[in-house]
Amino acid sequence: MTDFEELKAQLEAKHQKEIGSIISDLYIGKDLGPAVGAKELGIPRRAFVYFVQQCGLQSAKYELIKKKALSSISLAAAAF
């Protein structure tokens, strides 16, 4: 069993959720980056990034960032 598989099993047992849901809650739901998300879970940053990639969450994060940027532009334009 690899280190990542061991971490995955530990996290799933602790949180009683699938790893995708755990990582998504932090990375997308709370909008945390890899360093802060990893710190909150008590795992290495590289493991958090690995799980993000394995769960395919990069595109969801990109959409969240794009949505926030568009919202900021709209608010700035409305202020003028």
C-alpha positions as CSV (number, residue, x, y, z in Angstrom):
1,M,0.0,0.0,0.0
2,T,1.4,3.4,-1.0
3,D,1.6,6.4,1.4
4,F,-1.2,8.1,-0.5
5,E,-3.4,5.0,-0.2
6,E,-2.8,4.8,3.5
7,L,-3.6,8.5,3.9
8,K,-6.7,8.1,1.8
9,A,-7.9,5.2,4.0
10,Q,-7.1,7.1,7.2
11,L,-9.0,10.2,6.0
12,E,-12.0,8.3,4.8
13,A,-12.2,6.4,8.1
14,K,-11.9,9.6,10.2
15,H,-14.4,11.7,8.2
16,Q,-16.7,8.8,7.2
17,K,-16.8,10.2,3.6
18,E,-15.1,9.4,0.3
19,I,-11.8,11.2,-0.4
20,G,-13.3,13.1,-3.2
21,S,-16.0,14.6,-1.0
22,I,-13.5,15.4,1.8
23,I,-11.1,17.2,-0.6
24,S,-13.9,18.9,-2.5
25,D,-15.4,20.3,0.7
26,L,-12.1,22.0,1.5
27,Y,-10.8,22.9,-2.0
28,I,-14.1,23.9,-3.6
29,G,-16.6,24.4,-0.8
30,K,-14.3,26.4,1.6
31,D,-12.1,27.7,-1.3
32,L,-8.9,26.7,0.5
33,G,-5.7,26.2,-1.3
34,P,-3.5,23.1,-1.1
35,A,-1.3,24.4,1.7
36,V,-4.2,25.4,4.0
37,G,-6.4,22.4,3.1
38,A,-3.5,20.0,3.8
39,K,-2.9,21.7,7.1
40,E,-6.5,21.4,8.1
41,L,-6.5,17.7,7.3
42,G,-3.0,17.2,8.9
43,I,-1.5,15.7,5.7
44,P,1.4,16.8,3.5
45,R,0.6,19.4,0.8
46,R,1.8,17.0,-1.9
47,A,-0.8,14.5,-0.8
48,F,-3.5,17.1,-0.9
49,V,-2.5,18.1,-4.5
50,Y,-2.4,14.4,-5.4
51,F,-6.0,13.9,-4.2
52,V,-7.1,17.1,-6.0
53,Q,-5.6,15.7,-9.2
54,Q,-7.0,12.2,-8.7
55,C,-10.5,13.5,-8.0
56,G,-10.3,15.9,-11.0
57,L,-11.1,19.0,-9.1
58,Q,-8.8,21.4,-11.0
59,S,-11.6,22.3,-13.5
60,A,-14.1,22.9,-10.7
61,K,-11.6,25.2,-8.9
62,Y,-10.9,27.1,-12.2
63,E,-14.7,27.6,-12.6
64,L,-14.9,28.9,-9.1
65,I,-12.0,31.4,-9.6
66,K,-13.5,32.5,-12.9
67,K,-16.9,33.1,-11.3
68,K,-15.3,35.1,-8.5
69,A,-13.3,37.2,-11.0
70,L,-16.4,37.9,-13.1
71,S,-18.3,38.9,-10.0
72,S,-15.6,41.2,-8.9
73,I,-15.5,42.9,-12.3
74,S,-19.3,43.3,-12.2
75,L,-19.2,44.9,-8.8
76,A,-16.3,47.2,-9.8
77,A,-18.2,48.3,-12.9
78,A,-21.4,48.9,-10.9
79,A,-19.4,51.2,-8.6
80,F,-18.7,53.6,-11.4
